[in-house]
Amino acid sequence: MATTQTPIPVASTEPSDGSVRGRAIRLGLLGSILILAGGLGAGATLRHDPLLSNTVLGIWRYGHGKMLATFTLYTGVALLVWAWIMLARAIKANVVDASGVVRAVVAWTAPLVLAPPLFTKDPYIYLAQGALANAGFDPYTAGPSRLLGPMSENVAEVWLHTPSPYGPLFIILIKSVVAITGTNILLGVVLIRLLMLSGLALVCAALPGLCRHLGGKPAFALWLVAANPLVLIHLVAGAHNDLLMIGLLCSGTLFVLNRQHTLGFALVGAAFAVKATAAVALPFLVWVWMAHRRDSSRIGSFAITAGAGAAIVVAVFGGFTLLAGVDLGWIGALDGNVIVDLWLSLPTVVGKLVSSLLGIFVDVHAFAVVQAVRLGGWAVLVGVVAWLWWKSREGGPTAIRNAAFALLATVLLSSVTFAWYFSWPLVLGAAFAIPTKRVALIGGLSVLLILFTYPNGDTIQGNWGTIAFAVAASAFAGMKLLRALQNDTQLPLSGTPAHG
């Protein structure tokens, strides 16, 4: 008579989704809490802060206290990057899915909502522009210097006389914030951040759908954009309106790919009404819509599609303009930041190098040389974008990929480029299958871009010791990420590529 043996259960050595995600979330959450704590002393704090000024806690912002605050903040950044790499390893091993990444994003974002502006002073500019509009001034012709008191005293001096270059939808939002918070700047910063977080929510909602069209892995795309420390630190903690812009752009692109063309173009038009950069993607989306029409006449189809798309965008933009009570003065204010010479702009770097070399032999006007090279950069940019657009005639994934490259070219060839601008191409590019080495490069560059700016909003330009540290840290992070993604499981980073 045969006997049966009950198999002895063997404990699995494979980590569970919850345990791996939990460790990464806890580490990243600790990092965000340290960033919040350090930011209270080392961030772009108010000149007269009602919370810490004239209290014993004020030592956190001076002398050894500020040094400790800075150390605390950068420790938090390091932990957040470490958690991000841990999460990448878990995604690669298929033990964390898209919902797990979203949980991590929520946890890592929560402490940053309460932080002062970090790595930028732009929220103070936003509030000043809203106060200008509410006071009856035209924010497209007047700068924050027209205001008195706390609404202007916290604005960086370089922007005191600069009109707003932002679209009418953003003017509506920022006017509403100031109407609610008045001169309570701390509350105003938090409310701005909450509004901009709607852009992060749109990114999290749209990226999985984009991946279905473009061949990427949803969890990985969300990790590369929404959980990226570059986005969390510069766009969330920095409260930049770019976050709302890329959220609307991402969502609008998905609707166009889903053949809901009117809503898609309306959302991208709304992104354009936040920040003009979103307009770069619009001509590429025309090809996508045109490919869906299948008309016999390509010329006629293009004319109808382009006309319909333009009409939708004009209607949306015009509606927001009327609601904001402004005109098109933002167009003239777009070049207001040319006084900044950040090295992240290729034409600016080339112009400074050329002027330095020429200065060895002849007397030159350095700014004039830089401006001339910048003008050449714009010409090259127009040519590159036009070439990419023409190569996108088949529509579909090709058009979206080239739109991402066009946004990257815009970032690199503009006269002024800030670190967070690199989120523009990233939000569309992340939905494609990306080779592992390129992912590691993006990760390393993300760390470099975080460290390119000090917590108070100043840049590290000219401080060669800090630059060397930033380059070394970014190289180390990139190598750690490469090792994390090249593990023994050899699982693909991408989903099933889309066809058609």
C-alpha positions as a Python dict, from the first residue, in 0.01 Angstrom:
ca = {
    (1, 'M'): (0, 0, 0),
    (2, 'A'): (149, 325, -115),
    (3, 'T'): (185, 610, 126),
    (4, 'T'): (172, 976, 44),
    (5, 'Q'): (403, 1225, 196),
    (6, 'T'): (295, 1573, 271),
    (7, 'P'): (545, 1810, 113),
    (8, 'I'): (731, 2024, 358),
    (9, 'P'): (668, 2392, 278),
    (10, 'V'): (980, 2581, 188),
    (11, 'A'): (1003, 2948, 269),
    (12, 'S'): (1041, 3152, -46),
    (13, 'T'): (1361, 3341, -82),
    (14, 'E'): (1204, 3579, -331),
    (15, 'P'): (1124, 3921, -184),
    (16, 'S'): (758, 4011, -188),
    (17, 'D'): (621, 4316, -364),
    (18, 'G'): (518, 4468, -30),
    (19, 'S'): (848, 4411, 151),
    (20, 'V'): (1067, 4548, -127),
    (21, 'R'): (839, 4842, -193),
    (22, 'G'): (806, 4904, 179),
    (23, 'R'): (1181, 4928, 232),
    (24, 'A'): (1221, 5165, -62),
    (25, 'I'): (927, 5378, 50),
    (26, 'R'): (1052, 5404, 408),
    (27, 'L'): (1400, 5503, 295),
    (28, 'G'): (1269, 5763, 50),
    (29, 'L'): (1024, 5894, 307),
    (30, 'L'): (1308, 5941, 555),
    (31, 'G'): (1499, 6124, 283),
    (32, 'S'): (1204, 6356, 213),
    (33, 'I'): (1160, 6429, 584),
    (34, 'L'): (1529, 6520, 612),
    (35, 'I'): (1498, 6741, 304),
    (36, 'L'): (1203, 6917, 470),
    (37, 'A'): (1392, 6959, 798),
    (38, 'G'): (1711, 7079, 633),
    (39, 'G'): (1520, 7304, 396),
    (40, 'L'): (1378, 7504, 686),
    (41, 'G'): (1730, 7632, 743),
    (42, 'A'): (1911, 7593, 411),
    (43, 'G'): (1632, 7643, 156),
    (44, 'A'): (1506, 7961, -8),
    (45, 'T'): (1355, 8085, 315),
    (46, 'L'): (1174, 8412, 377),
    (47, 'R'): (1374, 8714, 484),
    (48, 'H'): (1132, 8765, 771),
    (49, 'D'): (991, 8424, 855),
    (50, 'P'): (711, 8431, 1116),
    (51, 'L'): (788, 8071, 1213),
    (52, 'L'): (1160, 8086, 1287),
    (53, 'S'): (1271, 8448, 1289),
    (54, 'N'): (1336, 8592, 1635),
    (55, 'T'): (1303, 8250, 1798),
    (56, 'V'): (1559, 8005, 1932),
    (57, 'L'): (1499, 7796, 1621),
    (58, 'G'): (1640, 8080, 1413),
    (59, 'I'): (1991, 7945, 1471),
    (60, 'W'): (1900, 7678, 1213),
    (61, 'R'): (1953, 7947, 950),
    (62, 'Y'): (2282, 8097, 1060),
    (63, 'G'): (2641, 7987, 1117),
    (64, 'H'): (2688, 7632, 1238),
    (65, 'G'): (2312, 7581, 1251),
    (66, 'K'): (2281, 7648, 879),
    (67, 'M'): (2576, 7418, 808),
    (68, 'L'): (2395, 7141, 996),
    (69, 'A'): (2073, 7219, 810),
    (70, 'T'): (2257, 7198, 477),
    (71, 'F'): (2413, 6865, 574),
    (72, 'T'): (2071, 6735, 679),
    (73, 'L'): (1916, 6840, 350),
    (74, 'Y'): (2184, 6681, 132),
    (75, 'T'): (2169, 6363, 342),
    (76, 'G'): (1799, 6352, 261),
    (77, 'V'): (1874, 6396, -109),
    (78, 'A'): (2122, 6107, -96),
    (79, 'L'): (1868, 5880, 76),
    (80, 'L'): (1599, 5973, -175),
    (81, 'V'): (1830, 5887, -467),
    (82, 'W'): (1926, 5561, -297),
    (83, 'A'): (1559, 5470, -250),
    (84, 'W'): (1494, 5554, -616),
    (85, 'I'): (1768, 5313, -726),
    (86, 'M'): (1629, 5046, -491),
    (87, 'L'): (1289, 5089, -652),
    (88, 'A'): (1441, 5051, -999),
    (89, 'R'): (1597, 4719, -897),
    (90, 'A'): (1260, 4599, -768),
    (91, 'I'): (1083, 4701, -1090),
    (92, 'K'): (1346, 4524, -1297),
    (93, 'A'): (1287, 4208, -1091),
    (94, 'N'): (910, 4241, -1148),
    (95, 'V'): (830, 4260, -776),
    (96, 'V'): (696, 4618, -788),
    (97, 'D'): (428, 4726, -1034),
    (98, 'A'): (293, 5064, -1143),
    (99, 'S'): (66, 5099, -840),
    (100, 'G'): (364, 5031, -614),
    (101, 'V'): (556, 5315, -780),
    (102, 'V'): (261, 5548, -733),
    (103, 'R'): (253, 5462, -361),
    (104, 'A'): (620, 5551, -338),
    (105, 'V'): (559, 5882, -517),
    (106, 'V'): (278, 5973, -276),
    (107, 'A'): (491, 5892, 30),
    (108, 'W'): (799, 6073, -96),
    (109, 'T'): (598, 6379, -200),
    (110, 'A'): (399, 6430, 121),
    (111, 'P'): (675, 6589, 338),
    (112, 'L'): (787, 6815, 54),
    (113, 'V'): (446, 6984, 37),
    (114, 'L'): (521, 7168, 362),
    (115, 'A'): (878, 7270, 277),
    (116, 'P'): (985, 7623, 188),
    (117, 'P'): (1085, 7666, -176),
    (118, 'L'): (1389, 7443, -232),
    (119, 'F'): (1662, 7493, -493),
    (120, 'T'): (1474, 7796, -630),
    (121, 'K'): (1303, 8121, -533),
    (122, 'D'): (1048, 8106, -817),
    (123, 'P'): (736, 8058, -598),
    (124, 'Y'): (801, 8402, -454),
    (125, 'I'): (804, 8541, -809),
    (126, 'Y'): (477, 8363, -885),
    (127, 'L'): (309, 8514, -578),
    (128, 'A'): (436, 8860, -668),
    (129, 'Q'): (296, 8825, -1020),
    (130, 'G'): (-40, 8718, -877),
    (131, 'A'): (-36, 9016, -640),
    (132, 'L'): (44, 9247, -932),
    (133, 'A'): (-254, 9119, -1127),
    (134, 'N'): (-488, 9148, -828),
    (135, 'A'): (-365, 9503, -763),
    (136, 'G'): (-464, 9607, -1115),
    (137, 'F'): (-120, 9597, -1275),
    (138, 'D'): (-52, 9414, -1601),
    (139, 'P'): (186, 9127, -1508),
    (140, 'Y'): (309, 9125, -1869),
    (141, 'T'): (447, 9479, -1844),
    (142, 'A'): (514, 9533, -1472),
    (143, 'G'): (769, 9356, -1254),
    (144, 'P'): (751, 9269, -883),
    (145, 'S'): (938, 9589, -800),
    (146, 'R'): (605, 9773, -837),
    (147, 'L'): (495, 9609, -512),
    (148, 'L'): (599, 9701, -161),
    (149, 'G'): (647, 9477, 140),
    (150, 'P'): (689, 9099, 166),
    (151, 'M'): (546, 9020, -178),
    (152, 'S'): (851, 9174, -345),
    (153, 'E'): (1124, 9158, -81),
    (154, 'N'): (1165, 8782, -122),
    (155, 'V'): (1194, 8792, -502),
    (156, 'A'): (1547, 8741, -636),
    (157, 'E'): (1691, 9078, -732),
    (158, 'V'): (1756, 8970, -1091),
    (159, 'W'): (1380, 8925, -1147),
    (160, 'L'): (1248, 9233, -967),
    (161, 'H'): (1190, 9427, -1288),
    (162, 'T'): (1102, 9131, -1511),
    (163, 'P'): (741, 9088, -1637),
    (164, 'S'): (573, 8748, -1632),
    (165, 'P'): (650, 8517, -1929),
    (166, 'Y'): (374, 8271, -1836),
    (167, 'G'): (44, 8204, -2006),
    (168, 'P'): (-303, 8322, -1904),
    (169, 'L'): (-408, 7995, -1732),
    (170, 'F'): (-118, 8029, -1492),
    (171, 'I'): (-205, 8394, -1431),
    (172, 'I'): (-560, 8284, -1338),
    (173, 'L'): (-426, 8023, -1096),
    (174, 'I'): (-174, 8251, -930),
    (175, 'K'): (-427, 8534, -896),
    (176, 'S'): (-660, 8290, -723),
    (177, 'V'): (-387, 8181, -483),
    (178, 'V'): (-307, 8537, -380),
    (179, 'A'): (-678, 8620, -349),
    (180, 'I'): (-702, 8338, -91),
    (181, 'T'): (-374, 8377, 96),
    (182, 'G'): (-313, 8753, 72),
    (183, 'T'): (32, 8838, 207),
    (184, 'N'): (68, 8505, 389),
    (185, 'I'): (358, 8387, 176),
    (186, 'L'): (411, 8057, 357),
    (187, 'L'): (52, 7953, 293),
    (188, 'G'): (78, 8084, -62),
    (189, 'V'): (379, 7863, -137),
    (190, 'V'): (198, 7555, -4),
    (191, 'L'): (-114, 7632, -210),
    (192, 'I'): (94, 7686, -526),
    (193, 'R'): (262, 7352, -464),
    (194, 'L'): (-73, 7178, -422),
    (195, 'L'): (-196, 7324, -751),
    (196, 'M'): (119, 7215, -931),
    (197, 'L'): (84, 6866, -783),
    (198, 'S'): (-222, 6824, -1002),
    (199, 'G'): (30, 6803, -1284),
    (200, 'L'): (207, 6515, -1110),
    (201, 'A'): (-128, 6340, -1070),
    (202, 'L'): (-193, 6383, -1443),
    (203, 'V'): (148, 6235, -1522),
    (204, 'C'): (79, 5931, -1303),
    (205, 'A'): (-262, 5883, -1465),
    (206, 'A'): (-147, 5926, -1827),
    (207, 'L'): (192, 5752, -1846),
    (208, 'P'): (59, 5392, -1829),
    (209, 'G'): (-171, 5470, -2122),
    (210, 'L'): (112, 5627, -2319),
    (211, 'C'): (319, 5313, -2258),
    (212, 'R'): (48, 5100, -2418),
    (213, 'H'): (83, 5305, -2734),
    (214, 'L'): (458, 5357, -2730),
    (215, 'G'): (598, 5028, -2598),
    (216, 'G'): (727, 5122, -2255),
    (217, 'K'): (673, 4949, -1922),
    (218, 'P'): (426, 5151, -1708),
    (219, 'A'): (604, 5093, -1376),
    (220, 'F'): (935, 5188, -1527),
    (221, 'A'): (796, 5502, -1696),
    (222, 'L'): (641, 5618, -1369),
    (223, 'W'): (968, 5549, -1190),
    (224, 'L'): (1168, 5748, -1446),
    (225, 'V'): (942, 6055, -1429),
    (226, 'A'): (710, 6072, -1129),
    (227, 'A'): (949, 5911, -877),
    (228, 'N'): (1260, 6076, -1020),
    (229, 'P'): (1434, 6284, -749),
    (230, 'L'): (1490, 6552, -1014),
    (231, 'V'): (1111, 6592, -1049),
    (232, 'L'): (1042, 6559, -677),
    (233, 'I'): (1308, 6807, -570),
    (234, 'H'): (1295, 7064, -849),
    (235, 'L'): (931, 7048, -959),
    (236, 'V'): (754, 6946, -636),
    (237, 'A'): (977, 7103, -370),
    (238, 'G'): (1055, 7387, -611),
    (239, 'A'): (683, 7430, -695),
    (240, 'H'): (760, 7511, -1059),
    (241, 'N'): (472, 7555, -1302),
    (242, 'D'): (655, 7319, -1541),
    (243, 'L'): (497, 7035, -1341),
    (244, 'L'): (146, 7141, -1439),
    (245, 'M'): (258, 7198, -1798),
    (246, 'I'): (407, 6850, -1844),
    (247, 'G'): (103, 6692, -1677),
    (248, 'L'): (-135, 6858, -1923),
    (249, 'L'): (100, 6781, -2214),
    (250, 'C'): (125, 6414, -2115),
    (251, 'S'): (-253, 6380, -2077),
    (252, 'G'): (-330, 6563, -2400),
    (253, 'T'): (-89, 6344, -2594),
    (254, 'L'): (-258, 6031, -2460),
    (255, 'F'): (-603, 6152, -2565),
    (256, 'V'): (-478, 6228, -2916),
    (257, 'L'): (-330, 5878, -2942),
    (258, 'N'): (-665, 5743, -2815),
    (259, 'R'): (-837, 5924, -3107),
    (260, 'Q'): (-1005, 6173, -2873),
    (261, 'H'): (-845, 6450, -3071),
    (262, 'T'): (-1052, 6749, -2960),
    (263, 'L'): (-995, 6684, -2590),
    (264, 'G'): (-628, 6605, -2653),
    (265, 'F'): (-559, 6929, -2835),
    (266, 'A'): (-759, 7121, -2574),
    (267, 'L'): (-539, 6982, -2296),
    (268, 'V'): (-217, 7060, -2483),
    (269, 'G'): (-361, 7406, -2550),
    (270, 'A'): (-410, 7439, -2175),
    (271, 'A'): (-47, 7334, -2124),
    (272, 'F'): (47, 7608, -2372),
    (273, 'A'): (-161, 7850, -2163),
    (274, 'V'): (59, 7764, -1865),
    (275, 'K'): (395, 7780, -2038),
    (276, 'A'): (468, 7844, -2407),
    (277, 'T'): (705, 7547, -2442),
    (278, 'A'): (414, 7303, -2478),
    (279, 'A'): (349, 7448, -2825),
    (280, 'V'): (655, 7260, -2954),
    (281, 'A'): (458, 6933, -2938),
    (282, 'L'): (147, 7058, -3119),
    (283, 'P'): (270, 7023, -3482),
    (284, 'F'): (375, 6663, -3411),
    (285, 'L'): (29, 6581, -3276),
    (286, 'V'): (-120, 6708, -3602),
    (287, 'W'): (54, 6418, -3781),
    (288, 'V'): (-92, 6172, -3528),
    (289, 'W'): (-444, 6304, -3584),
    (290, 'M'): (-394, 6309, -3961),
    (291, 'A'): (-283, 5942, -3962),
    (292, 'H'): (-610, 5854, -3791),
    (293, 'R'): (-818, 6024, -4061),
    (294, 'R'): (-704, 5805, -4355),
    (295, 'D'): (-818, 6062, -4612),
    (296, 'S'): (-731, 6008, -4976),
    (297, 'S'): (-581, 6354, -5021),
    (298, 'R'): (-284, 6414, -4791),
    (299, 'I'): (-274, 6786, -4862),
    (300, 'G'): (-644, 6826, -4792),
    (301, 'S'): (-623, 6605, -4485),
    (302, 'F'): (-333, 6806, -4348),
    (303, 'A'): (-513, 7135, -4407),
    (304, 'I'): (-829, 7013, -4231),
    (305, 'T'): (-640, 6853, -3941),
    (306, 'A'): (-400, 7143, -3885),
    (307, 'G'): (-688, 7391, -3911),
    (308, 'A'): (-901, 7200, -3661),
    (309, 'G'): (-611, 7162, -3419),
    (310, 'A'): (-524, 7531, -3445),
    (311, 'A'): (-888, 7631, -3392),
    (312, 'I'): (-911, 7421, -3073),
    (313, 'V'): (-589, 7562, -2930),
    (314, 'V'): (-685, 7921, -3018),
    (315, 'A'): (-1028, 7875, -2858),
    (316, 'V'): (-880, 7731, -2538),
    (317, 'F'): (-601, 7986, -2516),
    (318, 'G'): (-834, 8272, -2603),
    (319, 'G'): (-1082, 8164, -2337),
    (320, 'F'): (-817, 8160, -2068),
    (321, 'T'): (-689, 8499, -2188),
    (322, 'L'): (-1035, 8653, -2150),
    (323, 'L'): (-1083, 8495, -1808),
    (324, 'A'): (-744, 8622, -1691),
    (325, 'G'): (-819, 8974, -1812),
    (326, 'V'): (-484, 9002, -1990),
    (327, 'D'): (-361, 9028, -2346),
    (328, 'L'): (-78, 8862, -2541),
    (329, 'G'): (192, 9063, -2365),
    (330, 'W'): (354, 8741, -2243),
    (331, 'I'): (502, 8696, -2591),
    (332, 'G'): (723, 9000, -2547),
    (333, 'A'): (824, 8884, -2200),
    (334, 'L'): (953, 8544, -2316),
    (335, 'D'): (1308, 8675, -2355),
    (336, 'G'): (1312, 8837, -2011),
    (337, 'N'): (1551, 8575, -1871),
    (338, 'V'): (1831, 8635, -2124),
    (339, 'I'): (2019, 8824, -1854),
    (340, 'V'): (2094, 8484, -1697),
    (341, 'D'): (2396, 8294, -1834),
    (342, 'L'): (2347, 7940, -1710),
    (343, 'W'): (2591, 7682, -1842),
    (344, 'L'): (2316, 7430, -1912),
    (345, 'S'): (2239, 7621, -2233),
    (346, 'L'): (2470, 7510, -2515),
    (347, 'P'): (2461, 7845, -2703),
    (348, 'T'): (2541, 8029, -2379),
    (349, 'V'): (2838, 7802, -2303),
    (350, 'V'): (2969, 7825, -2659),
    (351, 'G'): (2922, 8202, -2660),
    (352, 'K'): (3116, 8244, -2336),
    (353, 'L'): (3396, 8022, -2464),
    (354, 'V'): (3416, 8210, -2793),
    (355, 'S'): (3420, 8548, -2621),
    (356, 'S'): (3697, 8427, -2386),
    (357, 'L'): (3909, 8302, -2676),
    (358, 'L'): (3855, 8618, -2878),
    (359, 'G'): (3937, 8825, -2572),
    (360, 'I'): (4291, 8686, -2580),
    (361, 'F'): (4357, 8867, -2908),
    (362, 'V'): (4112, 9159, -2929),
    (363, 'D'): (3877, 9357, -2710),
    (364, 'V'): (3529, 9210, -2733),
    (365, 'H'): (3191, 9278, -2580),
    (366, 'A'): (3129, 8944, -2411),
    (367, 'F'): (2752, 8980, -2383),
    (368, 'A'): (2722, 9076, -2750),
    (369, 'V'): (2915, 8763, -2851),
    (370, 'V'): (2695, 8545, -2632),
    (371, 'Q'): (2383, 8700, -2778),
    (372, 'A'): (2509, 8640, -3132),
    (373, 'V'): (2574, 8273, -3059),
    (374, 'R'): (2235, 8246, -2890),
    (375, 'L'): (2074, 8381, -3206),
    (376, 'G'): (2257, 8111, -3400),
    (377, 'G'): (2127, 7857, -3150),
    (378, 'W'): (1770, 7963, -3221),
    (379, 'A'): (1832, 7921, -3595),
    (380, 'V'): (1970, 7571, -3540),
    (381, 'L'): (1675, 7489, -3314),
    (382, 'V'): (1424, 7590, -3579),
    (383, 'G'): (1604, 7373, -3834),
    (384, 'V'): (1623, 7071, -3600),
    (385, 'V'): (1256, 7092, -3498),
    (386, 'A'): (1145, 7136, -3860),
    (387, 'W'): (1351, 6831, -3966),
    (388, 'L'): (1211, 6618, -3682),
    (389, 'W'): (858, 6731, -3767),
    (390, 'W'): (893, 6643, -4136),
    (391, 'K'): (1024, 6296, -4045),
    (392, 'S'): (711, 6238, -3836),
    (393, 'R'): (466, 6230, -4128),
    (394, 'E'): (351, 5875, -4054),
    (395, 'G'): (221, 5982, -3715),
    (396, 'G'): (190, 5726, -3436),
    (397, 'P'): (482, 5650, -3201),
    (398, 'T'): (734, 5804, -3441),
    (399, 'A'): (570, 6146, -3411),
    (400, 'I'): (566, 6129, -3030),
    (401, 'R'): (929, 6015, -3015),
    (402, 'N'): (1033, 6304, -3240),
    (403, 'A'): (825, 6544, -3031),
    (404, 'A'): (1029, 6434, -2728),
    (405, 'F'): (1351, 6494, -2921),
    (406, 'A'): (1221, 6835, -3030),
    (407, 'L'): (1159, 6925, -2666),
    (408, 'L'): (1509, 6805, -2577),
    (409, 'A'): (1653, 7022, -2855),
    (410, 'T'): (1452, 7315, -2717),
    (411, 'V'): (1603, 7261, -2374),
    (412, 'L'): (1961, 7237, -2502),
    (413, 'L'): (1951, 7515, -2763),
    (414, 'S'): (1748, 7779, -2578),
    (415, 'S'): (1925, 8091, -2460),
    (416, 'V'): (1855, 8004, -2098),
    (417, 'T'): (1814, 7653, -1960),
    (418, 'F'): (1729, 7566, -1601),
    (419, 'A'): (1783, 7221, -1452),
    (420, 'W'): (1413, 7132, -1432),
    (421, 'Y'): (1360, 7203, -1804),
    (422, 'F'): (1488, 6852, -1876),
    (423, 'S'): (1158, 6717, -1744),
    (424, 'W'): (994, 6841, -2067),
    (425, 'P'): (1132, 6573, -2301),
    (426, 'L'): (1150, 6315, -2022),
    (427, 'V'): (773, 6299, -1971),
    (428, 'L'): (714, 6179, -2329),
    (429, 'G'): (1039, 5987, -2377),
    (430, 'A'): (985, 5771, -2068),
    (431, 'A'): (687, 5599, -2232),
    (432, 'F'): (917, 5428, -2485),
    (433, 'A'): (1144, 5127, -2438),
    (434, 'I'): (1478, 5271, -2324),
    (435, 'P'): (1809, 5075, -2326),
    (436, 'T'): (1958, 5010, -1985),
    (437, 'K'): (2273, 5213, -2040),
    (438, 'R'): (2069, 5511, -2150),
    (439, 'V'): (1856, 5480, -1838),
    (440, 'A'): (2170, 5485, -1622),
    (441, 'L'): (2286, 5795, -1810),
    (442, 'I'): (1952, 5967, -1748),
    (443, 'G'): (1973, 5872, -1380),
    (444, 'G'): (2324, 6009, -1344),
    (445, 'L'): (2233, 6332, -1524),
    (446, 'S'): (1925, 6368, -1303),
    (447, 'V'): (2149, 6371, -995),
    (448, 'L'): (2384, 6622, -1160),
    (449, 'L'): (2091, 6850, -1242),
    (450, 'I'): (1969, 6834, -882),
    (451, 'L'): (2311, 6936, -754),
    (452, 'F'): (2357, 7209, -1017),
    (453, 'T'): (2165, 7444, -788),
    (454, 'Y'): (2217, 7517, -420),
    (455, 'P'): (1918, 7472, -187),
    (456, 'N'): (1869, 7851, -167),
    (457, 'G'): (1830, 7880, -547),
    (458, 'D'): (2181, 7995, -642),
    (459, 'T'): (2375, 7791, -897),
    (460, 'I'): (2710, 7618, -841),
    (461, 'Q'): (2864, 7788, -1146),
    (462, 'G'): (3215, 7908, -1073),
    (463, 'N'): (3259, 7689, -763),
    (464, 'W'): (3483, 7424, -914),
    (465, 'G'): (3506, 7218, -596),
    (466, 'T'): (3128, 7185, -581),
    (467, 'I'): (3114, 7112, -953),
    (468, 'A'): (3367, 6831, -913),
    (469, 'F'): (3164, 6685, -626),
    (470, 'A'): (2841, 6705, -829),
    (471, 'V'): (3000, 6531, -1128),
    (472, 'A'): (3146, 6258, -907),
    (473, 'A'): (2814, 6205, -727),
    (474, 'S'): (2622, 6183, -1054),
    (475, 'A'): (2873, 5935, -1200),
    (476, 'F'): (2848, 5720, -887),
    (477, 'A'): (2467, 5725, -897),
    (478, 'G'): (2468, 5637, -1267),
    (479, 'M'): (2698, 5340, -1210),
    (480, 'K'): (2492, 5216, -914),
    (481, 'L'): (2178, 5241, -1127),
    (482, 'L'): (2344, 5055, -1414),
    (483, 'R'): (2442, 4773, -1180),
    (484, 'A'): (2090, 4764, -1035),
    (485, 'L'): (1938, 4725, -1381),
    (486, 'Q'): (2194, 4474, -1509),
    (487, 'N'): (2114, 4207, -1251),
    (488, 'D'): (2099, 3833, -1305),
    (489, 'T'): (1728, 3818, -1381),
    (490, 'Q'): (1783, 3972, -1726),
    (491, 'L'): (1423, 4090, -1744),
    (492, 'P'): (1329, 4338, -2020),
    (493, 'L'): (1283, 4701, -1931),
    (494, 'S'): (1013, 4751, -2189),
    (495, 'G'): (669, 4618, -2247),
    (496, 'T'): (540, 4488, -2578),
    (497, 'P'): (612, 4744, -2850),
    (498, 'A'): (303, 4893, -3005),
    (499, 'H'): (228, 4857, -3376),
    (500, 'G'): (68, 5121, -3589),
}
